[in-house]
Amino acid sequence: MKEVVYLHGLESKTNCSKVKYLRELGYKVHNPSMNYKNDSCFKKTKELLKKNNPKVIIGSSMGGYFAYELGKHFNIPVILLNPALHSRNFEPNIDNGGENQPIVYLAVGENDDLIDYKKTIKYLLKNSKKFTNDNYLKGNHGHRTPIEVLEQILLKFNLPYL
């Protein structure tokens, strides 16, 4: 079975509509409850990945930041949905020592009032060797990413095979 990890955003919960959609597609989705303000959150999530060896990590907002950093540890492709790679309202305790360069796919909303999508693209172009201007979708949505955008990114990059 195709295994993925889905990391929700800071104020979101598990089993969201995107997780349900991924399960309908046949994925086994690991969707841990994330308390990003807990100092052991990153470590526990890292242990989950070691144990389950998913094919991709999907993260939304703060979950996108964690997904990106975890992808660098495990060299697992990541799908980032309006990730909080910058402009966070607090700094979670993470181990940003991952040295790999995972493939990065990105979906951003041009009407996101929390995360400036232009800064996100610049950040990834500067910091990720496997992110290009061809690896992202820009929608007209806000910070919350609609299921349709996740569906589009899976189709555009032929990711349902994962």
Secondary structure as the mmCIF struct_conf table of DSSP 4:
data_model
#
loop_
_struct_conf.conf_type_id
_struct_conf.id
_struct_conf.beg_label_comp_id
_struct_conf.beg_label_asym_id
_struct_conf.beg_label_seq_id
_struct_conf.end_label_comp_id
_struct_conf.end_label_asym_id
_struct_conf.end_label_seq_id
STRN STRN1 GLU A 3 LEU A 7
TURN_TY1_P TURN_TY1_P1 LEU A 10 GLU A 11
BEND BEND1 THR A 14 ASN A 15
HELX_RH_AL_P HELX_RH_AL_P1 SER A 17 GLU A 24
TURN_TY1_P TURN_TY1_P2 LEU A 25 GLY A 26
STRN STRN2 LYS A 28 HIS A 30
TURN_TY1_P TURN_TY1_P3 TYR A 36 LYS A 37
BEND BEND2 ASN A 38 ASN A 38
TURN_TY1_P TURN_TY1_P4 ASP A 39 SER A 40
HELX_RH_AL_P HELX_RH_AL_P2 CYS A 41 ASN A 52
BEND BEND3 LYS A 55 LYS A 55
STRN STRN3 VAL A 56 SER A 60
TURN_TY1_P TURN_TY1_P5 SER A 61 SER A 61
HELX_RH_AL_P HELX_RH_AL_P3 MET A 62 PHE A 74
TURN_TY1_P TURN_TY1_P6 ASN A 75 ASN A 75
STRN STRN4 VAL A 78 LEU A 81
BEND BEND4 ASN A 82 ASN A 82
BEND BEND5 LEU A 85 HIS A 86
BEND BEND6 ASN A 89 PHE A 90
STRN STRN5 VAL A 104 GLY A 109
TURN_TY1_P TURN_TY1_P7 GLU A 110 ASN A 111
BEND BEND7 ASP A 113 ILE A 115
HELX_RH_AL_P HELX_RH_AL_P4 TYR A 117 ASN A 127
TURN_TY1_P TURN_TY1_P8 LYS A 129 LYS A 130
TURN_TY1_P TURN_TY1_P9 ASN A 133 ASP A 134
BEND BEND8 ASN A 135 ASN A 135
STRN STRN6 TYR A 136 GLY A 139
BEND BEND9 ASN A 140 ASN A 140
BEND BEND10 HIS A 143 ARG A 144
HELX_LH_PP_P HELX_LH_PP_P1 THR A 145 PRO A 146
HELX_RH_AL_P HELX_RH_AL_P5 ILE A 147 LYS A 156
TURN_TY1_P TURN_TY1_P10 PHE A 157 ASN A 158
HELX_RH_3T_P HELX_RH_3T_P1 LEU A 159 TYR A 161
#
